[in-house]
Amino acid sequence: MVGLIREDLSRIGVEFDNWFSERTLYTSGEYNETLDQLREQGYLSQREDALWFNSTMLGDEKDNVVVRSSGEPTYFASDIAYHHNKFIGRGYDSVVDIWGADHQGHVPRMKAAVEGLGIDPERLTILIAQMVTLKRGSEVVRASKRTGEFVTLRELAEEVGSDACRFFFLSRTPSTQMEFDLELAKQESSENPVYYVQYAHARNAGILTLAGERNIDWSYGDVTLLTHPSELALIRHMVRLPELVQQMAKTLEPHHLAHFTMELATAFHGFYENCRVISANPEDADVTLARLKLVESAQIVFRRSLEMMGMHAPERM
């Protein structure tokens, strides 16, 4: 099963440095070590034939069972041991969990458990991801966890491609309910944000290829000649990228990059429509070089943005 999951994730360019087996928490003794630490701190109690974590002592609304009367550990017990492994076993400074919306109510108890292990709960960040609704135009693709009817990631990637998968998922915050339109993701039009952004990069590449075929050397283009409103709008948007990357790293909100590339594409397409880049008029030679310099810079920003999102930057479309 893990092999199939890895293969499916690989289809959309998702790779994990480490895969962790829950079983090792028990075979390594870390599970027992975790319970011993909580017991020493007075956070465990035996009652009703079960072992309880006294999470109310740490601000939670109710205590939680960690070992059932049968002696079988609960999922919560494994979760506590796993975070013990991350913070104490592997020495992480901070941990980011991504949970489904159906586990949102478990956040307080997990924070309490971390605190019970002597770890500042602020070092644990838990992001809640909402469910994704698949649509074909206006029609909802029915799926049910209860009946086992659902669309797999593999099926989604095979139908719309890895780039569309990544972009659509990245374009929303995890906490936002998302509608993934399968038909839109396959359109070759400006309505499809994936096509819109990648086409802008391909248009950049096409202009530079044409300039190269004409043996135009724009390396010494004077960008101070770029004064047209469309040129300045494009430049102002491009220079936002470094600050945006810093912001996303701090806030854990990569969706800003998807929106940045869409806005960048709009700025570039506007520049392309309003400013002739390669002019046959000798009087425009200096402006041509300056605009080619701008196009080259825009291509770099597009390519780096697409690469950060794990997407392809096509040279032609």
C-alpha positions in Angstrom: 0.0 0.0 0.0 2.8 2.4 0.9 4.4 1.7 -2.5 1.2 2.6 -4.2 0.9 5.9 -2.2 4.5 6.8 -3.1 3.8 6.1 -6.7 0.7 8.2 -6.8 2.4 11.1 -5.0 5.3 10.9 -7.4 2.9 11.5 -10.3 2.3 15.0 -9.0 5.9 15.6 -8.0 5.5 15.1 -4.2 8.5 13.5 -2.5 9.0 12.9 1.2 12.5 12.7 2.7 11.4 10.2 5.3 8.6 7.6 5.6 7.8 6.7 9.2 6.3 3.4 10.3 3.9 3.6 13.3 5.0 0.1 14.3 8.5 1.4 15.1 7.1 3.5 18.0 6.3 0.2 19.7 9.3 -1.9 18.6 11.8 0.8 19.6 10.3 1.4 23.0 9.4 5.0 22.3 5.7 4.4 23.0 6.5 3.1 26.5 9.0 5.9 27.1 6.3 8.5 26.2 3.8 7.0 28.6 6.4 6.8 31.3 7.2 10.5 30.9 3.6 11.5 31.1 3.1 9.3 34.1 6.1 10.8 35.9 4.6 14.3 35.3 1.2 13.2 36.8 -0.7 13.4 33.5 -1.9 9.8 33.4 -4.5 8.1 35.6 -6.0 4.6 35.7 -9.8 4.6 35.9 -12.8 2.7 34.4 -10.3 -0.1 33.4 -8.5 2.2 31.0 -5.5 4.5 31.1 -6.4 8.2 30.7 -4.4 11.3 29.7 -5.5 14.0 32.1 -5.6 16.7 29.4 -8.0 18.8 31.5 -5.0 19.6 33.7 -3.6 21.4 30.6 -6.7 23.3 29.5 -8.5 20.7 27.4 -12.3 20.3 27.9 -12.1 16.6 28.7 -9.7 13.8 29.5 -8.8 11.3 26.8 -8.2 7.5 26.8 -4.7 6.5 25.7 -5.0 2.7 26.5 -8.3 0.9 26.3 -9.5 -1.6 28.9 -8.4 -4.3 26.5 -4.8 -3.0 26.8 -4.9 -1.8 23.2 -3.5 1.7 22.7 -5.7 4.4 21.1 -4.8 6.3 18.0 -4.2 9.3 20.2 -1.6 7.4 22.2 0.3 6.7 18.9 0.0 10.4 18.0 1.5 11.4 21.3 4.4 9.0 20.9 4.9 10.2 17.3 5.2 13.8 18.4 7.6 12.6 21.2 9.7 11.1 18.4 9.7 14.3 16.4 10.4 16.8 19.2 12.5 14.7 21.5 13.7 11.7 19.5 14.7 13.7 16.4 15.1 17.1 18.1 12.9 19.2 15.8 12.6 22.9 16.7 9.1 23.1 15.3 6.6 20.7 13.8 3.8 21.4 11.3 0.9 18.9 11.1 -1.7 18.9 8.3 -4.9 17.4 9.4 -8.3 16.8 7.7 -11.2 19.0 8.8 -12.8 16.0 10.5 -10.0 16.1 13.1 -10.2 19.8 14.0 -11.7 19.0 17.4 -8.6 17.0 18.3 -6.3 20.0 18.1 -6.6 21.1 21.8 -5.8 17.6 23.1 -2.7 17.3 20.9 -1.5 20.7 22.1 -2.1 19.5 25.6 -0.2 16.3 25.0 2.8 18.2 23.7 2.8 20.5 26.7 2.6 17.4 28.9 5.8 16.2 27.4 7.5 19.5 28.5 7.4 21.0 25.0 6.1 24.5 24.3 2.9 23.9 22.4 3.6 27.0 20.3 6.3 24.9 18.6 3.5 22.7 17.1 1.5 24.2 14.3 -1.6 22.4 13.1 -3.1 23.3 9.7 -6.6 22.1 9.0 -7.3 21.1 5.4 -10.9 21.2 4.2 -12.4 18.7 1.8 -12.1 19.1 -1.9 -15.2 19.0 -4.1 -14.7 17.7 -7.7 -16.8 19.2 -10.4 -17.2 18.8 -14.1 -18.5 22.2 -15.1 -21.6 22.7 -13.0 -22.0 19.0 -12.1 -20.6 17.7 -8.8 -18.6 14.4 -9.0 -20.2 12.4 -6.3 -17.9 10.8 -3.7 -18.5 9.2 -0.3 -16.1 8.2 2.4 -18.8 6.2 4.0 -19.6 4.0 1.0 -16.0 3.9 -0.2 -16.8 5.7 -3.5 -14.2 8.3 -4.3 -11.9 9.7 -7.0 -8.2 8.8 -6.3 -5.3 11.1 -6.7 -4.0 8.9 -9.5 -7.2 9.2 -11.4 -7.2 13.0 -11.0 -3.5 13.3 -12.1 -4.2 11.1 -15.1 -7.1 13.2 -16.2 -5.9 16.7 -15.7 -2.1 16.3 -15.4 0.3 17.0 -12.5 0.7 20.7 -13.2 -3.0 21.4 -12.9 -3.2 19.3 -9.7 -0.5 21.2 -8.1 -1.6 24.6 -9.2 -5.3 24.2 -8.2 -4.4 22.7 -4.8 -1.8 25.4 -4.2 -4.2 28.2 -5.2 -6.4 27.8 -2.0 -5.6 28.0 1.6 -6.0 24.6 3.4 -8.8 26.1 5.5 -10.9 27.0 2.5 -13.4 24.7 1.0 -12.2 24.0 -2.6 -14.0 23.2 -5.8 -11.8 21.5 -8.3 -13.3 21.9 -11.8 -12.0 19.0 -13.9 -13.2 20.5 -17.2 -11.7 23.9 -16.4 -8.3 22.3 -15.5 -8.2 20.8 -19.1 -9.1 23.9 -21.0 -6.6 25.6 -23.2 -7.9 29.1 -22.6 -7.3 32.1 -20.4 -10.1 30.8 -18.2 -7.8 28.0 -17.0 -5.2 29.7 -14.7 -2.7 26.9 -15.3 -2.8 27.4 -19.0 -2.9 31.2 -18.6 0.3 31.3 -16.5 2.3 28.7 -18.5 1.3 30.3 -21.8 2.8 33.6 -20.5 6.1 31.8 -19.9 5.9 30.2 -23.3 5.2 33.6 -24.9 8.3 35.0 -23.1 10.4 32.1 -24.5 9.0 32.6 -28.0 10.0 36.3 -28.1 13.5 35.5 -26.9 13.8 32.7 -29.5 12.8 35.1 -32.3 15.3 37.7 -31.1 18.0 35.0 -31.0 17.1 33.9 -34.6 17.6 37.6 -35.7 20.9 37.7 -33.9 19.8 40.5 -31.6 22.0 40.9 -28.5 20.0 42.5 -25.8 22.5 42.0 -23.0 23.3 45.7 -22.8 19.6 46.8 -23.0 19.1 50.1 -21.1 16.1 49.4 -18.8 15.9 53.1 -17.9 14.1 53.5 -21.2 11.2 51.4 -19.9 8.7 54.1 -19.0 5.4 52.9 -20.6 2.7 52.2 -17.9 2.5 48.6 -19.0 6.2 48.1 -18.7 6.3 49.7 -15.2 3.3 47.7 -14.1 5.1 44.5 -15.1 8.3 45.5 -13.3 6.5 46.5 -10.1 4.9 43.1 -10.0 8.1 41.2 -10.8 10.1 42.8 -7.9 7.6 41.6 -5.4 8.7 37.9 -5.6 11.6 37.9 -3.1 9.6 39.6 -0.4 6.6 37.3 -1.2 8.8 34.2 -0.7 9.9 35.4 2.7 6.3 36.1 3.7 5.1 32.6 2.6 7.9 31.0 4.5 6.9 32.8 7.7 3.1 32.4 7.3 3.0 28.9 5.7 0.7 30.2 3.0 2.0 29.1 -0.4 -1.3 30.0 -2.1 0.1 33.5 -2.5 2.5 32.3 -5.1 -0.2 30.9 -7.3 -2.1 34.2 -7.2 1.2 36.1 -7.8 1.8 34.1 -11.0 -1.7 34.8 -12.3 -1.3 38.5 -11.6 2.1 38.4 -13.2 0.7 36.7 -16.3 -2.0 39.4 -16.5 0.7 42.1 -16.3 2.8 40.4 -18.9 0.0 39.8 -21.4 -1.0 43.5 -20.9 2.6 44.5 -21.7 2.7 42.3 -24.7 -0.5 43.8 -26.1 0.5 47.4 -25.5 4.2 47.4 -26.2 5.8 46.0 -29.4 8.9 44.2 -28.2 10.8 43.6 -31.5 10.5 46.6 -33.8 11.7 46.8 -37.4 12.0 50.6 -37.1 15.7 51.5 -36.6 14.7 54.4 -34.4 13.2 51.9 -31.9 16.4 49.8 -31.6 17.3 50.9 -28.1 13.8 50.4 -26.8 13.7 46.9 -28.5 16.8 45.9 -26.5 15.4 47.3 -23.3 12.1 45.5 -23.8 13.9 42.2 -24.6 15.8 42.7 -21.3 12.5 43.0 -19.6 11.1 39.9 -21.3 14.2 37.9 -20.2 13.7 39.1 -16.6 10.0 38.2 -16.7 10.8 34.8 -18.0 13.2 34.2 -15.1 10.5 35.2 -12.6 7.9 33.0 -14.3 10.3 30.0 -14.4 11.4 30.4 -10.8 7.8 30.8 -9.6 6.7 27.7 -11.6 9.6 25.7 -10.3 8.8 26.6 -6.7 5.3 25.3 -7.3 6.8 22.1 -8.7 5.4 22.8 -12.2 6.8 22.8 -15.7 7.8 26.0 -17.5 7.1 25.1 -21.2 9.0 26.9 -23.9 6.1 26.5 -26.3 2.4 25.7 -26.2 
